[in-house]
Amino acid sequence: MSEPVRRYRAAIIGLSWIGADPPQPASDPVLGTASPGTHASAMATIPEIEVVAGCDIVPEAQTQFLERWGAHWPDARVYGDYRELFANHRDLDLVSIVTPDHLHGVVLESALAAGARSIFCEKPLSISLDEADRMVAAVRAAGVPMSVNYGRRWMPEYIEARRLIAAGAIGELVSVLLENGGPRAMLWRIHTHAIDLLTSFADAEPAWVWAELEPGMQDYGTEYKGDGGRDASKEPGVNAYITYQNGVRAYMTGWKRNPQDYVVHLIGTEGRIELDVEGWRIVKAPVSASRMPVE
């Protein structure tokens, strides 16, 4: 007799589009749907996960969630207050925090107090460095794993690039250059994806950082002054230089005057990998510097 399937009880706090939208159609009908791009649609692909509760202060969002997902999770309940949800659902296996940025910290605190066993939090983690530090300290003290939703690092081309680096396709990784920009080049909203991607490729903890905010934003400080990404002029673009503990250097260009692009150069001792909107390619160094002829 086979053992019963382990069920993981989950809750989604915040039922906006990224929390609860269904999967989009694929590029061709024969393929069905595209890869899931929301919390609910991703959880729905995992048979072991059962969403038992959702929360949003907007009644229409609660109703829409049940209409979209009630057939898949018939026992799910919806709430207008996350505190009421946690009072009724303790010891959840997974809590997705999909609220506006400034509420991440208080929801995390309530989730941990209710015995949550893991946290999946939307980016950016917080609107202030001090609160972000407190959130990290809280999950570590509780022994609870937390993942922040930086989905870009899981795109197939980046996964393949990391595999190639590990396989030695370009020798030892020396530096990573990432170029982005455009009207919505924003530190909290967009550049956090880039910083996460740099760290993913470097595969090490940062040792130190030098950064330059775009002109006019030099005194922005460490407290978020934006409006959730609606008005890009309220967030600075940034150029950054990061040294990682394993010696890898990373460079990011990200002012709004730069072209709206996303180009990654992975530079190794024996070549480089380049990824952009046209695809990716490996460029091998013609000859190792150590083997160049002496004149």
Disulfide bonds with the S-S distance in Angstrom:
none
